[in-house]
């Protein structure tokens, strides 16, 4: 999670560097594709947390474990492709098209081999029992706190990258509307960071670290609320970055729209529909 969000932060910051404008047009197109893939990766990585909060109500069990495993397996492919595309861009800048092709291909093959290779050894392994067991309030609170701590470092890193963008020459040359949009995105990520840090402070100050059922409800809602603002912040930032790369505001709006649909869909709409369907007779 942290590595994916830091890489996404670097990609969001890249177009504001002075040397970015000298990249070939094909490299800029690849950059946009890699950026979109990393947004998808972050979305997939946070999906198990939202699923656990909304569908399973924080309970543990084999079904949650299987969902996390499948989410991880799904995430690795776009992550490998995004990393390969980034390597290809670096290779083109340093050594031309041939180096770009070699670096991208090598990165993709190595990542897929090492990440999906262990699945061969899993063949034939029996799955655990599907029945859910009762999960104590203390365990649910521990899961909620762990999930907030997993997302928090990446959100803080992204906030740092967004703050660094403000003092670049590329940002100074942007239109006022794009500057305001970046400010909105920065504010959303900052609010998401605050919300993710709140459960730990609330648990210590209000409940003295006790495993209170009321605190679990508050913690779950804070984590889910944080993902809403994170989704909005990422989507608005996609508009800013893609508009700057392409020079076409409509393309930036399209990228932002796709991002918000994917992120909110994965983190909120789909889990809520899944929970609603399971409550039906």
C-alpha positions in Angstrom: 0.0 0.0 0.0 2.7 2.5 1.0 4.8 1.7 -2.0 1.9 2.1 -4.4 0.8 5.4 -2.9 4.4 6.8 -2.9 4.8 5.8 -6.5 1.5 7.4 -7.3 2.7 10.6 -5.5 5.8 10.7 -7.6 3.8 10.3 -10.8 1.4 13.1 -9.7 4.4 15.4 -9.1 6.4 14.5 -12.3 4.5 16.7 -14.8 5.3 19.8 -12.7 9.1 19.3 -13.1 10.9 21.5 -15.7 12.2 18.5 -17.7 8.8 16.9 -18.2 7.9 19.2 -21.0 10.9 17.9 -23.0 9.6 14.3 -23.0 8.5 12.9 -26.3 4.8 12.8 -27.0 4.7 9.0 -26.8 6.3 9.0 -23.4 3.7 11.5 -22.1 0.9 9.1 -23.4 2.6 6.2 -21.6 2.9 8.4 -18.5 -0.9 9.1 -18.5 -1.6 5.3 -18.9 0.8 4.4 -16.0 -0.8 7.1 -13.8 -4.3 5.7 -14.5 -3.1 2.2 -13.7 -1.6 3.4 -10.3 -4.9 5.0 -9.4 -6.6 1.6 -10.1 -3.9 -0.1 -8.0 -4.5 2.1 -5.0 -8.2 1.6 -5.5 -7.9 -2.2 -5.5 -5.6 -2.1 -2.5 -8.0 -0.2 -0.3 -11.1 -2.2 -1.5 -10.6 -5.1 1.1 -10.7 -2.5 3.9 -14.0 -1.0 2.7 -15.4 -4.5 2.0 -14.4 -5.6 5.6 -16.0 -2.5 7.1 -19.3 -2.5 5.1 -20.0 -6.1 4.1 -18.5 -8.1 7.0 -19.0 -5.5 9.7 -15.4 -6.0 10.8 -15.8 -9.8 11.5 -13.0 -12.2 10.7 -13.3 -15.4 8.8 -12.2 -17.5 5.8 -14.4 -15.5 3.4 -12.6 -12.3 4.3 -9.2 -14.0 3.9 -10.2 -15.3 0.4 -11.4 -11.9 -0.6 -8.2 -10.2 0.4 -6.2 -12.9 -1.4 -8.2 -12.4 -4.6 -7.9 -8.6 -4.4 -4.1 -9.0 -4.0 -3.9 -11.3 -7.0 -5.9 -8.8 -9.1 -3.8 -5.9 -8.0 -0.5 -7.3 -8.9 -1.0 -7.3 -12.7 -1.8 -3.6 -13.1 0.9 -2.7 -10.6 3.4 -4.7 -12.7 2.3 -3.0 -15.9 2.4 0.5 -14.4 5.9 -0.1 -13.1 7.0 -1.5 -16.4 5.7 1.6 -18.2 7.5 3.9 -15.8 10.7 2.0 -16.4 10.1 2.3 -20.1 9.8 6.1 -19.8 13.1 6.2 -17.7 14.8 4.0 -20.3 13.7 6.2 -23.2 15.0 9.3 -21.5 18.4 7.7 -20.6 19.0 5.5 -23.7 16.4 5.8 -26.4 13.7 3.5 -27.6 15.6 0.3 -27.5 16.6 0.8 -23.9 13.0 1.8 -23.1 11.7 -1.5 -24.6 14.3 -3.6 -22.8 13.7 -1.9 -19.4 9.9 -2.1 -19.7 9.8 -5.7 -20.8 12.4 -6.8 -18.2 10.5 -5.1 -15.5 7.1 -6.6 -16.5 8.5 -10.1 -16.9 10.4 -10.1 -13.6 7.5 -8.6 -11.7 4.9 -11.1 -13.1 7.3 -14.0 -12.6 8.1 -13.3 -9.0 4.6 -12.1 -8.0 2.5 -14.8 -9.7 5.1 -17.6 -9.7 4.2 -18.6 -6.1 0.6 -19.3 -7.3 2.0 -22.5 -9.0 2.8 -23.9 -5.6 -0.6 -23.1 -4.3 -2.3 -25.4 -6.8 -4.1 -28.3 -5.1 -4.2 -26.7 -1.7 -7.5 -27.0 0.1 -9.4 -24.0 1.0 -10.4 -23.5 4.7 -13.9 -23.7 6.0 -16.4 -21.2 4.8 -18.2 -20.7 8.0 -17.8 -17.4 9.8 -17.1 -17.3 13.5 -17.9 -14.8 16.1 -15.4 -12.0 16.3 -14.9 -10.2 19.6 -15.2 -6.4 19.8 -11.6 -6.1 20.8 -10.5 -8.0 17.6 -12.8 -5.8 15.4 -11.3 -2.7 16.9 -7.8 -4.0 16.2 -8.7 -4.7 12.6 -10.2 -1.2 12.2 -7.1 0.4 13.7 -4.8 -1.7 11.5 -6.7 -0.8 8.4 -6.5 2.9 9.2 -2.7 2.6 9.9 -2.2 0.8 6.5 -3.9 3.6 4.5 -2.5 6.5 6.6 1.2 6.5 5.6 0.3 6.6 1.9 -2.1 9.4 2.4 0.5 11.4 4.3 3.1 10.7 1.6 0.6 11.9 -1.1 -0.1 15.0 1.0 3.6 15.7 1.1 3.9 15.4 -2.7 0.9 17.7 -3.2 2.5 20.3 -0.9 5.8 20.1 -2.8 4.0 20.7 -6.1 2.9 24.2 -5.0 6.4 25.5 -5.0 7.4 24.2 -8.4 7.7 26.4 -11.5 5.2 24.2 -13.4 2.5 25.0 -10.8 3.2 28.8 -11.0 2.5 28.7 -14.7 -0.8 26.9 -14.4 -4.2 28.7 -15.0 -6.1 29.9 -11.8 -8.8 27.2 -12.2 -6.2 24.4 -12.2 -4.5 26.0 -9.2 -7.8 26.1 -7.3 -8.5 22.5 -8.3 -5.2 21.4 -6.9 -6.0 23.3 -3.7 -9.3 21.4 -3.4 -7.5 18.1 -4.0 -4.9 19.0 -1.4 -7.6 19.9 1.1 -9.4 16.6 0.5 -6.3 14.5 1.1 -5.4 16.6 4.2 -8.9 15.9 5.6 -8.6 12.2 4.8 -5.3 12.2 6.7 -6.9 13.9 9.7 -9.8 11.4 9.7 -7.4 8.4 9.5 -5.4 9.7 12.5 -8.5 10.4 14.5 -9.4 6.8 15.6 -6.1 6.3 17.5 -6.4 9.6 19.3 -10.1 9.1 20.0 -9.4 5.6 21.4 -6.8 6.9 23.8 -8.5 10.1 25.0 -12.1 9.1 25.2 -12.0 5.4 26.0 -8.6 5.0 27.5 -7.7 2.2 25.1 -10.7 0.0 26.2 -12.4 -2.2 23.7 -15.8 -0.4 23.7 -18.4 -1.4 21.0 -19.3 2.3 20.6 -15.7 3.1 19.6 -15.7 0.4 17.0 -18.7 2.0 15.3 -17.0 5.4 15.4 -13.7 4.1 14.1 -15.3 2.3 11.2 -17.2 5.4 10.1 -14.1 7.5 10.3 -12.1 5.1 8.1 -14.9 5.0 5.5 -15.3 8.8 5.6 -11.6 9.1 5.0 -11.8 7.0 1.9 -14.5 9.3 0.5 -12.3 12.4 0.7 -9.3 10.4 -0.5 -11.2 9.4 -3.6 -12.3 13.0 -4.3 -8.8 14.3 -3.7 -7.2 11.7 -6.1 -9.9 12.3 -8.8 -9.5 16.1 -8.7 -5.7 15.7 -8.8 -6.1 13.5 -11.8 -7.9 16.3 -13.6 -5.1 18.8 -12.7 -2.2 16.4 -13.8 -3.8 15.0 -16.9 -4.9 18.5 -18.1 -1.3 19.7 -17.6 0.2 16.7 -19.5 -2.2 16.8 -22.5 -3.0 20.5 -22.5 -6.7 19.6 -23.0 -9.1 20.3 -20.1 -11.7 17.8 -21.4 -9.2 14.9 -21.2 -8.5 15.9 -17.6 -12.2 16.0 -16.8 -12.6 12.5 -18.3 -9.7 11.1 -16.3 -11.2 12.6 -13.1 -14.7 11.2 -13.9 -13.3 7.7 -14.5 -11.2 7.9 -11.3 -14.1 8.9 -9.1 -16.3 6.2 -10.6 -13.7 3.5 -10.1 -12.7 4.6 -6.6 -16.1 5.3 -5.1 -17.5 2.2 -6.9 -14.8 -0.1 -5.4 -14.8 1.4 -1.9 -18.5 2.2 -1.3 -21.0 1.4 -4.1 -20.1 -2.2 -4.7 -19.7 -3.1 -1.0 -23.0 -1.5 -0.2 -24.7 -3.3 -3.0 -23.1 -6.6 -1.8 -24.3 -6.0 1.8 -27.8 -5.1 0.5 -28.0 -8.2 -1.6 -26.9 -10.4 1.3 -29.7 -9.0 3.5 -32.4 -9.9 1.0 -34.3 -13.2 1.7 
